[in-house]
């Protein structure tokens, strides 16, 4: 635990997510190119990217996660 806020496992997961998303964008959202750039298997990157997309959809579809528009 660091400063009582985040566990190492959570920090590593978040780093991996950001790292893969950045590489995915830099490789024009091409799974194979991203996998090659990261030295990972194509299926691994595909599963991770699909998982991140699912997480985002769940966040955006849950009305409890929407913040009111201040305007």
FIMIKE-127754 format. One record per residue (C-alpha): residue number from 1; x, y, z; residue in three letters. Coordinates in steps of 0.5 Angstrom, whole numbers, plus 2048, in hexadecimal, padded with zeros to 3 digits. Each point is the difference from the previous one (the first is absolute). Example, Ala and Ser with C-alpha at 12.3 -4.5 7.8 and 13.67 -1.06 7.14 Angstrom:
<rs>
[1 [819 7F7 810] ALA];
[2 [802 807 7FE] SER];
</rs>
This chain:
<rs>
[1 [800 800 800] UNK];
[2 [803 807 7FE] UNK];
[3 [7FD 806 804] UNK];
[4 [7FA 7FB 802] UNK];
[5 [7FD 801 7FA] UNK];
[6 [802 7FB 7FA] UNK];
[7 [802 7F9 801] UNK];
[8 [806 7FE 7FB] UNK];
[9 [7FC 7FB 7FC] UNK];
[10 [7FB 806 7FE] UNK];
[11 [806 804 7FF] UNK];
[12 [803 7FB 7FB] UNK];
[13 [7F9 7FF 7FD] UNK];
[14 [7FF 807 7FE] UNK];
[15 [807 801 7FE] UNK];
[16 [7FF 7FA 7FB] UNK];
[17 [7F9 803 7FE] UNK];
[18 [803 807 7FE] UNK];
[19 [806 7FD 7FD] UNK];
[20 [7FC 7FC 7FB] UNK];
[21 [7FB 805 7FF] UNK];
[22 [806 805 7FE] UNK];
[23 [803 7FB 7FB] UNK];
[24 [7FA 7FE 7FD] UNK];
[25 [7FE 807 7FE] UNK];
[26 [807 801 7FE] UNK];
[27 [800 7FA 7FB] UNK];
[28 [7F9 803 7FD] UNK];
[29 [7FC 7FB 804] UNK];
[30 [803 7FA 7FD] UNK];
[31 [800 7FA 805] UNK];
[32 [806 7FC 7FC] UNK];
[33 [804 807 7FF] UNK];
[34 [7FF 801 808] UNK];
[35 [802 7F9 802] UNK];
[36 [806 800 7FB] UNK];
[37 [802 807 803] UNK];
[38 [7FF 7FD 808] UNK];
[39 [803 7FA 7FE] UNK];
[40 [7FA 7FC 802] UNK];
[41 [7FB 7FB 7FD] UNK];
[42 [7FB 803 7FC] UNK];
[43 [7FA 7FC 804] UNK];
[44 [803 803 806] UNK];
[45 [7FF 807 7FE] UNK];
[46 [7F9 7FF 7FD] UNK];
[47 [7FE 7FD 806] UNK];
[48 [802 806 804] UNK];
[49 [7FE 805 7FB] UNK];
[50 [7F9 7FD 800] UNK];
[51 [800 7FF 808] UNK];
[52 [801 808 800] UNK];
[53 [7FB 801 7FB] UNK];
[54 [7FB 7FC 804] UNK];
[55 [802 804 806] UNK];
[56 [7FF 807 7FD] UNK];
[57 [7F9 7FE 7FD] UNK];
[58 [7FE 7FD 807] UNK];
[59 [802 807 803] UNK];
[60 [7FC 804 7FB] UNK];
[61 [7FA 7FC 801] UNK];
[62 [7FF 800 807] UNK];
[63 [7FC 806 802] UNK];
[64 [803 801 807] UNK];
[65 [807 801 7FD] UNK];
[66 [7FD 806 7FC] UNK];
[67 [802 807 803] UNK];
[68 [7FB 806 7FF] UNK];
[69 [801 805 7FB] UNK];
[70 [802 806 803] UNK];
[71 [7FE 804 7FA] UNK];
</rs>
